[in-house]
Amino acid sequence: MNAAPDLGLPPEGNPDTTQVRPAQTGEGKMTRTVAYGSALALLLIFAAPAGAGIASCYTDTKTSSGERFDPNALTAAHRTLPFGTLVRVRYHGRSVVVRVNDRGPFIRGRVIDLTWKACRVLGLSLGDVNLDLI
C-alpha cells in the first residue's frame, strides 16, 4: 500500500488509509482522490473545467440517485459526473453552485439540466453556460 502524500491529511502510516490515486479530469487538470476508511476526500489541485454547452430547466418526481426531486434545491442532472459532484454553472455574469444528483439531460446538445431554483438564480430558461468543477 502506498503512503498518503503530505496534503494536510492524517499522517503517513494511518491504518485507515486505503488508497491514494490521481484522477484525470479533463484539459490536463488533476484532482487527487484520497480515501480514509469510509470518508472520501476529493481535493482539487487545480480548477477543473467541466465543459460548456446548453443548459435547461427540468422537473421530475424522483432522481436517478434515489433522492426525491426538489425543484427548490440547487441540484442538477448530468450524464457523466458522479452523484454529489459540485459544479459552478456560469451564465451571462451570474453563477450558481449545484450538486449533481440525477442523470440527464437526454436531449442532444444539452450538457446539464438545472432545477427551477437554479434557473431562477441564473435568470435562465435555456442557454449557453460554462461549467466548472468545485
BAMITI-168460 format. One line per 8 residues: for each residue x, y, z of N, C-alpha, C, O, CB. Coordinates in Angstrom, 1 decimal. Glycine has a CB too. Layout:
N
X,Y,Z,X,Y,Z,X,Y,Z,X,Y,Z,X,Y,Z; ...
END
This chain:
134
0.8,-1.2,0.0,0.0,0.0,0.0,0.9,1.2,0.0,1.9,1.3,0.7,-1.0,0.0,1.2; 0.5,2.2,-0.8,1.3,3.5,-0.9,0.9,4.4,0.2,-0.2,4.4,0.7,1.0,4.2,-2.2; 1.9,5.1,0.7,1.7,6.1,1.8,1.0,7.3,1.2,1.3,7.7,0.1,3.0,6.4,2.6; 0.2,8.0,2.0,-0.5,9.2,1.6,0.5,10.3,1.5,1.3,10.5,2.3,-1.6,9.6,2.5; 0.4,11.1,0.4,1.3,12.3,0.3,0.9,13.3,1.3,-0.2,13.3,1.8,1.3,12.9,-1.2; 1.8,14.3,1.5,1.5,15.3,2.5,0.5,16.3,2.0,0.9,17.3,1.3,2.8,16.1,3.0; -0.8,16.1,2.3,-1.8,17.0,1.8,-2.6,17.6,3.0,-3.7,18.1,2.8,-2.8,16.3,0.9; -2.0,17.6,4.1,-2.6,18.2,5.3,-3.6,17.2,5.9,-4.5,17.6,6.6,-3.3,19.5,5.0
-3.5,16.0,5.5,-4.5,14.9,6.0,-3.8,14.1,7.1,-2.6,14.4,7.4,-4.9,14.0,4.8; -4.4,13.1,7.7,-3.8,12.4,8.7,-2.4,11.8,8.3,-2.2,11.6,7.1,-4.6,11.2,9.1; -1.5,11.7,9.2,-0.1,11.3,8.9,0.1,10.0,8.3,-0.8,9.1,8.4,0.8,11.4,10.1; 1.2,9.8,7.6,1.6,8.6,7.0,1.5,7.4,8.0,1.8,7.6,9.2,2.9,8.7,6.3; 1.1,6.3,7.5,1.0,5.1,8.4,-0.3,5.0,9.1,-0.5,4.1,9.9,2.1,5.2,9.4; -1.3,5.9,8.8,-2.6,5.8,9.4,-3.2,4.5,8.9,-3.3,4.2,7.7,-3.5,7.0,9.0; -3.7,3.6,9.8,-4.2,2.3,9.4,-5.5,2.4,8.6,-5.9,1.4,8.0,-4.5,1.4,10.6; -6.2,3.6,8.6,-7.4,3.7,7.9,-7.2,4.1,6.4,-8.1,4.2,5.6,-8.3,4.8,8.5
-5.9,4.4,6.1,-5.6,4.8,4.7,-5.8,3.6,3.8,-5.2,2.6,4.0,-4.1,5.3,4.6; -6.7,3.8,2.8,-7.0,2.6,1.9,-6.5,2.8,0.5,-6.1,1.9,-0.2,-8.4,2.4,1.9; -6.4,4.1,0.0,-5.9,4.3,-1.4,-5.5,5.7,-1.6,-6.1,6.6,-0.9,-7.0,3.9,-2.4; -4.6,5.9,-2.5,-4.2,7.2,-2.9,-4.0,7.1,-4.4,-3.2,6.3,-4.9,-2.9,7.8,-2.2; -4.8,7.9,-5.2,-4.6,7.8,-6.7,-5.0,9.1,-7.3,-6.0,9.7,-6.9,-5.5,6.6,-7.2; -4.2,9.5,-8.3,-4.6,10.7,-9.0,-5.6,10.4,-10.1,-5.7,9.2,-10.6,-3.3,11.3,-9.7; -6.5,11.3,-10.4,-7.5,11.1,-11.4,-7.5,12.2,-12.4,-7.5,13.4,-12.0,-8.9,11.0,-10.8; -7.5,11.9,-13.7,-7.5,12.9,-14.7,-8.9,13.5,-14.9,-9.9,12.7,-15.0,-7.0,12.4,-16.1
-9.1,14.8,-14.9,-10.5,15.4,-15.0,-10.7,16.1,-16.3,-11.9,16.5,-16.6,-10.7,16.3,-13.9; -9.8,16.3,-17.2,-10.1,16.9,-18.5,-9.1,18.1,-18.6,-8.8,18.8,-17.6,-11.5,17.4,-18.6; -8.8,18.5,-19.8,-7.9,19.6,-20.2,-6.6,19.5,-19.4,-6.0,20.6,-19.1,-8.6,20.9,-19.9; -6.2,18.3,-19.0,-4.9,18.2,-18.3,-4.9,18.6,-16.8,-3.9,18.6,-16.2,-3.9,19.0,-19.0; -6.1,18.9,-16.3,-6.1,19.3,-14.9,-6.2,18.0,-14.0,-6.8,17.0,-14.4,-7.4,20.2,-14.6; -5.6,18.1,-12.8,-5.6,16.9,-12.0,-6.4,17.1,-10.7,-6.4,18.2,-10.2,-4.1,16.6,-11.6; -7.0,16.1,-10.2,-7.5,16.0,-8.9,-6.8,14.9,-8.2,-6.2,14.0,-8.9,-9.1,15.9,-8.9; -6.9,14.9,-6.9,-6.3,13.8,-6.1,-7.4,13.2,-5.3,-8.0,13.9,-4.5,-5.1,14.2,-5.3
-7.7,11.9,-5.4,-8.7,11.3,-4.6,-8.0,10.5,-3.5,-7.1,9.7,-3.8,-9.6,10.3,-5.4; -8.3,10.7,-2.2,-7.7,10.1,-1.1,-8.8,9.5,-0.2,-9.7,10.3,0.2,-6.8,11.0,-0.3; -8.8,8.2,0.0,-9.8,7.6,0.8,-9.2,7.3,2.2,-8.2,6.6,2.3,-10.4,6.4,0.2; -9.9,7.7,3.2,-9.5,7.3,4.6,-10.7,6.6,5.2,-11.7,7.2,5.7,-9.2,8.6,5.4; -10.6,5.3,5.3,-11.7,4.4,5.8,-12.9,4.6,5.0,-12.9,4.5,3.8,-12.0,4.8,7.3; -14.0,5.0,5.6,-15.3,5.3,4.9,-15.4,6.7,4.4,-16.3,7.0,3.6,-16.4,4.9,5.8; -14.5,7.6,4.9,-14.6,9.0,4.4,-13.8,9.2,3.1,-12.7,8.7,3.0,-14.1,10.0,5.5; -14.4,9.9,2.2,-13.7,10.1,0.9,-13.5,11.6,0.8,-14.4,12.4,0.8,-14.5,9.6,-0.3
-12.2,12.1,0.6,-11.9,13.5,0.4,-11.5,13.7,-1.0,-10.5,13.0,-1.5,-10.8,13.9,1.4; -12.1,14.6,-1.7,-11.7,14.9,-3.1,-11.1,16.3,-3.0,-11.7,17.3,-2.7,-12.9,14.9,-4.1; -9.8,16.4,-3.2,-9.0,17.6,-3.1,-8.7,18.1,-4.5,-8.0,17.4,-5.3,-7.7,17.4,-2.3; -9.2,19.3,-4.9,-8.9,19.8,-6.2,-7.6,20.5,-6.1,-7.4,21.5,-5.4,-10.1,20.8,-6.6; -6.7,20.1,-7.0,-5.4,20.7,-7.0,-5.4,22.0,-7.9,-4.8,23.0,-7.6,-4.3,19.7,-7.5; -6.2,21.9,-9.0,-6.4,23.0,-10.0,-7.9,23.1,-10.2,-8.6,22.1,-10.0,-5.6,22.8,-11.3; -8.3,24.2,-10.6,-9.7,24.4,-11.0,-9.9,23.5,-12.3,-9.1,23.6,-13.2,-10.2,25.9,-11.3; -11.0,22.8,-12.3,-11.2,21.9,-13.5,-12.4,22.2,-14.3,-13.5,22.0,-13.8,-11.2,20.4,-12.9
-12.2,22.7,-15.5,-13.4,23.0,-16.3,-14.1,21.7,-16.6,-13.5,20.7,-17.0,-13.0,23.7,-17.6; -15.4,21.7,-16.5,-16.3,20.5,-16.8,-16.9,20.6,-18.1,-17.6,19.7,-18.5,-17.3,20.3,-15.7; -16.8,21.7,-18.8,-17.4,21.8,-20.1,-18.2,23.1,-20.3,-18.3,23.9,-19.4,-18.2,20.6,-20.4; -18.8,23.2,-21.5,-19.7,24.3,-21.8,-20.7,23.7,-22.8,-20.5,22.7,-23.5,-18.9,25.4,-22.5; -21.8,24.3,-22.8,-22.9,23.9,-23.7,-24.2,24.5,-23.3,-24.3,25.4,-22.5,-23.0,22.4,-23.8; -25.3,23.8,-23.7,-26.6,24.3,-23.4,-27.2,23.7,-22.1,-27.1,22.5,-21.9,-27.6,24.0,-24.6; -27.7,24.6,-21.3,-28.4,24.2,-20.1,-29.8,24.4,-20.2,-30.3,25.3,-20.9,-27.8,24.9,-18.8; -30.6,23.6,-19.5,-32.1,23.8,-19.5,-32.6,23.6,-18.1,-31.9,23.0,-17.2,-32.7,22.9,-20.5
-33.9,23.9,-17.9,-34.5,23.7,-16.6,-35.4,22.4,-16.7,-35.9,22.2,-17.8,-35.4,24.9,-16.2; -35.5,21.7,-15.7,-36.3,20.4,-15.7,-37.0,20.2,-14.4,-36.7,20.8,-13.4,-35.4,19.3,-16.1; -38.0,19.3,-14.5,-38.7,18.9,-13.3,-38.9,17.4,-13.4,-38.9,16.8,-14.5,-40.1,19.6,-13.2; -39.1,16.7,-12.3,-39.1,15.3,-12.3,-39.8,14.9,-11.0,-40.2,15.8,-10.2,-37.7,14.6,-12.4; -40.0,13.6,-10.7,-40.5,13.2,-9.4,-39.5,12.5,-8.5,-39.5,12.7,-7.3,-41.7,12.3,-9.6; -38.6,11.7,-9.1,-37.5,11.0,-8.4,-36.3,11.1,-9.3,-36.3,11.1,-10.5,-37.9,9.5,-8.2; -35.1,11.2,-8.6,-33.9,11.4,-9.3,-33.2,10.0,-9.4,-33.6,9.0,-8.8,-32.9,12.3,-8.5; -32.2,9.9,-10.3,-31.5,8.6,-10.5,-30.7,8.2,-9.3,-30.4,7.0,-9.1,-30.6,8.8,-11.7
-30.4,9.2,-8.4,-29.7,8.8,-7.2,-30.6,8.3,-6.1,-30.1,7.8,-5.1,-28.9,10.1,-6.7; -31.9,8.3,-6.3,-32.8,7.8,-5.4,-33.4,8.9,-4.5,-34.4,8.7,-3.8,-32.2,6.8,-4.5; -32.9,10.2,-4.6,-33.5,11.3,-3.8,-34.8,11.7,-4.5,-35.0,11.5,-5.7,-32.5,12.5,-3.8; -35.7,12.3,-3.6,-36.9,12.9,-4.1,-36.5,14.2,-4.8,-35.7,14.9,-4.3,-37.9,13.1,-3.0; -37.1,14.4,-6.0,-36.8,15.7,-6.8,-37.3,16.9,-6.0,-38.5,16.9,-5.6,-37.3,15.6,-8.2; -36.5,17.9,-5.8,-36.9,19.1,-5.1,-36.6,20.3,-6.1,-35.5,20.6,-6.2,-36.2,19.3,-3.7; -37.7,20.9,-6.7,-37.4,22.0,-7.6,-36.9,23.2,-6.9,-36.4,24.1,-7.6,-38.7,22.4,-8.3; -36.9,23.3,-5.6,-36.4,24.4,-4.8,-35.0,24.2,-4.3,-34.5,25.0,-3.5,-37.3,24.7,-3.7
-34.4,23.1,-4.7,-33.0,22.8,-4.3,-32.0,23.2,-5.4,-32.4,23.3,-6.6,-32.8,21.3,-4.0; -30.8,23.5,-5.1,-29.8,23.8,-6.1,-29.1,22.5,-6.5,-28.0,22.2,-6.1,-28.8,24.8,-5.5; -29.8,21.7,-7.4,-29.3,20.5,-7.8,-29.4,20.4,-9.4,-30.0,21.3,-10.0,-30.1,19.3,-7.2; -28.8,19.4,-10.0,-28.7,19.3,-11.4,-28.6,17.9,-11.9,-28.3,17.0,-11.1,-27.6,20.1,-12.0; -28.9,17.7,-13.1,-28.7,16.4,-13.8,-27.6,16.5,-14.8,-27.5,17.4,-15.6,-30.0,15.9,-14.5; -26.6,15.5,-14.8,-25.5,15.5,-15.7,-25.3,14.1,-16.1,-25.5,13.1,-15.3,-24.2,16.1,-15.0; -24.9,13.8,-17.4,-24.8,12.5,-17.9,-23.7,11.7,-17.2,-23.8,10.5,-17.0,-24.5,12.5,-19.3; -22.5,12.3,-16.9,-21.4,11.5,-16.5,-20.7,11.8,-15.2,-20.1,11.0,-14.6,-20.3,11.6,-17.6
-20.9,13.0,-14.7,-20.3,13.4,-13.4,-20.9,12.6,-12.3,-22.1,12.3,-12.3,-20.5,14.9,-13.1; -20.1,12.2,-11.3,-20.6,11.3,-10.2,-21.6,12.1,-9.3,-21.5,13.3,-9.2,-19.4,10.9,-9.3; -22.6,11.4,-8.8,-23.5,12.0,-7.9,-22.8,12.7,-6.7,-21.8,12.1,-6.2,-24.5,10.9,-7.3; -23.2,13.8,-6.3,-22.6,14.6,-5.2,-21.6,15.6,-5.7,-21.1,16.4,-4.9,-21.9,13.6,-4.3; -21.2,15.5,-7.0,-20.2,16.5,-7.5,-20.8,17.9,-7.5,-21.9,18.1,-7.9,-19.8,16.1,-8.9; -20.0,18.8,-7.0,-20.4,20.2,-7.0,-19.9,20.9,-8.3,-18.7,20.8,-8.7,-19.9,21.0,-5.8; -20.8,21.6,-9.0,-20.5,22.2,-10.3,-20.9,23.7,-10.2,-22.0,24.0,-9.8,-21.2,21.5,-11.4; -20.0,24.6,-10.6,-20.4,26.0,-10.7,-20.9,26.2,-12.2,-20.1,25.9,-13.1,-19.2,27.0,-10.4
-22.1,26.7,-12.3,-22.7,27.0,-13.6,-22.6,28.5,-13.8,-23.2,29.2,-13.0,-24.1,26.4,-13.7; -22.0,29.0,-14.9,-21.9,30.4,-15.2,-22.7,30.8,-16.4,-22.7,30.1,-17.4,-20.4,30.8,-15.4; -23.5,31.9,-16.3,-24.4,32.3,-17.4,-24.5,33.8,-17.4,-25.0,34.4,-16.4,-25.8,31.6,-17.3; -24.0,34.5,-18.4,-24.1,35.9,-18.5,-23.7,36.7,-17.2,-24.5,37.6,-16.8,-25.5,36.3,-18.9; -22.6,36.4,-16.7,-22.1,37.1,-15.5,-22.6,36.6,-14.2,-22.2,37.1,-13.1,-22.4,38.5,-15.6; -23.6,35.7,-14.2,-24.1,35.2,-12.9,-23.6,33.8,-12.8,-23.2,33.1,-13.8,-25.7,35.2,-13.0; -23.6,33.3,-11.5,-23.2,31.9,-11.3,-23.9,31.3,-10.2,-24.4,32.0,-9.3,-21.6,31.8,-11.1; -24.0,30.0,-10.2,-24.7,29.2,-9.1,-23.9,27.9,-8.9,-23.5,27.3,-9.9,-26.2,29.0,-9.4
-23.8,27.4,-7.7,-23.2,26.1,-7.5,-24.3,25.1,-7.2,-25.2,25.3,-6.3,-22.2,26.2,-6.2; -24.3,24.0,-8.0,-25.3,23.0,-7.9,-24.6,21.7,-7.6,-23.4,21.5,-7.8,-26.1,22.9,-9.2; -25.4,20.7,-7.0,-24.9,19.4,-6.7,-25.6,18.4,-7.7,-26.8,18.5,-7.9,-25.2,19.0,-5.2; -24.8,17.6,-8.3,-25.3,16.6,-9.3,-26.0,15.5,-8.5,-25.3,14.8,-7.7,-24.2,16.0,-10.2; -27.3,15.2,-8.7,-28.0,14.2,-8.1,-28.9,13.4,-9.0,-29.7,12.6,-8.6,-28.8,14.7,-6.9; -28.7,13.6,-10.3,-29.6,13.0,-11.3,-28.8,12.8,-12.6,-27.8,13.4,-12.8,-30.9,13.8,-11.6; -29.4,11.9,-13.5,-28.8,11.7,-14.8,-29.6,12.4,-15.9,-30.8,12.6,-15.7,-28.7,10.2,-15.1; -29.0,12.9,-16.9,-29.6,13.6,-18.0,-28.6,14.7,-18.4,-27.5,14.8,-17.8,-31.0,14.2,-17.5
-29.0,15.6,-19.2,-30.2,15.7,-20.0,-30.2,14.7,-21.1,-29.1,14.2,-21.5,-30.4,17.1,-20.6; -31.4,14.3,-21.6,-31.5,13.3,-22.6,-31.9,13.9,-24.0,-32.4,13.2,-24.8,-32.5,12.3,-22.2; -31.6,15.2,-24.1,-31.9,15.9,-25.4,-30.5,16.3,-26.0,-29.7,16.9,-25.3,-32.8,17.2,-25.2; -30.3,15.9,-27.2,-29.0,16.1,-27.9,-28.6,17.6,-27.8,-29.4,18.5,-28.0,-29.0,15.6,-29.3; -27.3,17.8,-27.5,-26.7,19.2,-27.4,-26.7,19.8,-26.1,-26.1,20.8,-25.9,-27.5,20.0,-28.4; -27.5,19.3,-25.2,-27.6,19.8,-23.8,-26.6,19.1,-22.9,-26.4,17.9,-23.0,-29.0,19.7,-23.2; -25.9,19.9,-22.0,-24.9,19.4,-21.1,-25.4,19.2,-19.7,-24.8,18.4,-19.0,-23.7,20.2,-21.2; -26.3,20.0,-19.3,-26.8,19.9,-17.9,-28.2,20.4,-17.8,-28.7,21.3,-18.5,-25.9,20.8,-17.0
-29.0,19.7,-16.9,-30.4,20.2,-16.6,-30.3,20.7,-15.2,-29.8,20.1,-14.3,-31.4,19.0,-16.7; -30.9,21.9,-15.0,-30.9,22.5,-13.7,-32.4,22.6,-13.1,-33.3,22.6,-13.8,-30.4,24.0,-13.8; -32.4,22.6,-11.8,-33.8,22.7,-11.1,-34.2,24.1,-11.4,-33.5,25.0,-11.7,-33.7,22.4,-9.6; -35.5,24.3,-11.2,-36.1,25.7,-11.4,-35.5,26.7,-10.5,-35.3,27.9,-10.9,-37.6,25.6,-11.1; -35.1,26.4,-9.3,-34.5,27.3,-8.4,-33.1,27.8,-9.0,-32.9,29.0,-9.0,-34.2,26.7,-7.0; -32.3,26.9,-9.4,-31.0,27.2,-10.0,-31.2,28.1,-11.3,-30.5,29.0,-11.5,-30.2,25.9,-10.4; -32.2,27.7,-12.1,-32.5,28.5,-13.3,-33.0,30.0,-12.9,-32.6,30.9,-13.6,-33.7,27.9,-14.1; -33.8,30.1,-11.8,-34.2,31.4,-11.4,-33.0,32.3,-10.9,-32.9,33.5,-11.2,-35.2,31.3,-10.2
-32.0,31.6,-10.2,-30.8,32.3,-9.7,-30.0,32.9,-10.9,-29.5,34.0,-10.9,-30.0,31.4,-8.9; -30.0,32.1,-12.0,-29.2,32.4,-13.2,-30.0,33.3,-14.1,-29.4,34.0,-15.0,-28.7,31.2,-13.9; -31.3,33.4,-14.0,-32.1,34.1,-15.0,-32.1,33.4,-16.3,-32.1,34.0,-17.4,-31.6,35.5,-15.2; -32.2,32.1,-16.2,-32.1,31.2,-17.4,-33.3,30.3,-17.6,-33.9,29.9,-16.6,-30.8,30.3,-17.3; -33.7,30.1,-18.9,-34.7,29.1,-19.1,-34.0,28.0,-20.1,-34.2,26.8,-20.0,-36.0,29.7,-19.8; -33.2,28.5,-21.0,-32.4,27.7,-21.9,-31.3,28.6,-22.5,-31.6,29.7,-23.0,-33.3,27.1,-23.1; -30.1,28.1,-22.3,-29.0,29.0,-22.8,-27.6,28.3,-22.7,-27.5,27.3,-22.1,-29.0,30.2,-22.1; -26.7,29.0,-23.3,-25.3,28.5,-23.3,-24.6,28.8,-21.9,-24.7,30.0,-21.5,-24.5,29.1,-24.4
-24.0,27.8,-21.3,-23.4,28.0,-20.0,-22.0,27.5,-20.0,-21.6,26.7,-20.9,-24.2,27.4,-18.9; -21.2,27.8,-19.0,-19.9,27.3,-18.7,-20.0,26.5,-17.4,-20.6,27.0,-16.5,-18.8,28.3,-18.7; -19.3,25.4,-17.3,-19.3,24.6,-16.1,-17.9,24.4,-15.5,-17.0,24.2,-16.3,-20.0,23.2,-16.4; -17.8,24.6,-14.2,-16.5,24.3,-13.6,-16.7,23.4,-12.4,-17.7,23.6,-11.6,-15.9,25.7,-13.1; -15.9,22.4,-12.2,-15.9,21.6,-11.0,-15.5,22.4,-9.8,-14.5,23.1,-9.9,-15.1,20.3,-11.2; -16.1,22.2,-8.7,-15.7,22.9,-7.5,-14.9,22.0,-6.6,-14.5,22.3,-5.5,-17.0,23.4,-6.7
END
